[in-house]
Amino acid sequence: MRRSLAGVALAVTSMVALSFLIPLAALVMSLVKEQSVTAAEQRAAALAPVLTLTTDPSALRESAASLDVAEYLVVHLPDAPALGSSRAPASLLERSQHGRESISQRIPSGWICLQPVVLPGDRVAVIENFVPEQELTRGVRASWAVMLLLAVGLIGGSVLVADRLGAKVVRSSKRLAHASQALGEGNLDARVEPMGPKELRDAGLAFNAMAHRMTELLAVERELVADLSHRLRTPLTALHLASERMAGSPESARVEAAVGALEAELQAIITAARTPLAVGPMGQGMLGTDGGTGHHATSTGPSGPRCEAADVVRRRTAFWAVLAEQQNRPCSLELTQEPAPVSLSDDDIAAVVDALIGNVFRHTPPGTPFAVRVLRTAQAVELVVEDAGPGIPEPDRALSRGSSTGSSGLGLDIARRAASVTGGSMDIARGPLGGAHITVVFALAPSLLSGRRQRTSRRRTGWPRGR
């Protein structure tokens, strides 16, 4: 923008300067020439009265010597040689003498002025005054140089002023852009100091008001989530009482463990919702917890959070395996034994696993088998969840929140966003079991050397029915 403003100022000022400079330069040259010619005519006219009194050559030379530039004054007497070195063409002299005409015109070497003077006896003498070419342009170049310097100074000053004004505008625009980028990246404290022209100051004030209002709305929304989650504690209390009444039965321990895990999840949601707008790598607070186990394997390095995806998948699959046994669902788990670090927190990976396996339980009948696999490639970690259910007929629509039939679309959207945060992707297809085959690809954490050759081995674990 600074270059554009400086270019506009340069173009406009240059055109204005040229529009005045060219006519002014021509006017200066015309005035200098006119002054030189007028002075020559005045010298010739000053010598004319002397001719009317005497034609004595010595007297005429003495009178001419008293005038400026006397060497260019020539007197042409009738029937006598000229007094001085004549430069006038013969045709002009004859025209002035016989026609008694005053002549002032340019000749190849300068300007000639011829003034006829009538002597007694009806004789005609001619006074010649020659103006050389350098006299016609004396001081013109100096005047042009002064005007050119003034024009250059004017253009340079206007460009400098435009650049300073442009720098102020650009500085204000950059600050507003940086604040907008910081706000978009999750820095809710990003504000801008209004500066620059009135329009940019108004934009800065509007940005600050928007950021403040957005922070307020997010705080209200998070508090509402916390309140709604807190309301779920009432039915949880009832479940606790029901499990106590079931004391002694084979299912009592399992129900109590499931209720405890659900309560831990609920407490984690309330805590995360009431945290002062802490923004995680997936653009929000905690997405999930580790099933109430209290184990958080997330580590934070220079590049952000990081966890071992295979460990999280193993723990979360073990949690769902209890429910799978109750519904007679064959469940298999395959894990790579190589390191599988990803740039997400332990809770974010757990949320993805819970969302995908939870969809299997919600959208397939009891007894439907499913499988979970974690694979390592040279550049990524792949999480695969597949089942033997009816599959997903419209994968693109399933990724839109609230648009798929009988589903909110939140689970698949959580998985897709988690993959995109690491630079990965998600694919929905029909797998070997006949149902949905969902592959979530996470890019490896950047701290791992990408050029190392690694061998990937898998460990297969199964839970028999009725265990």
Order of alpha helices (4+ residues) and beta strands (2+ residues): alpha-alpha-beta-alpha-beta-beta-beta-alpha-alpha-alpha-alpha-alpha-beta-beta-alpha-beta-beta-alpha-beta-beta-alpha-alpha-beta-beta-beta
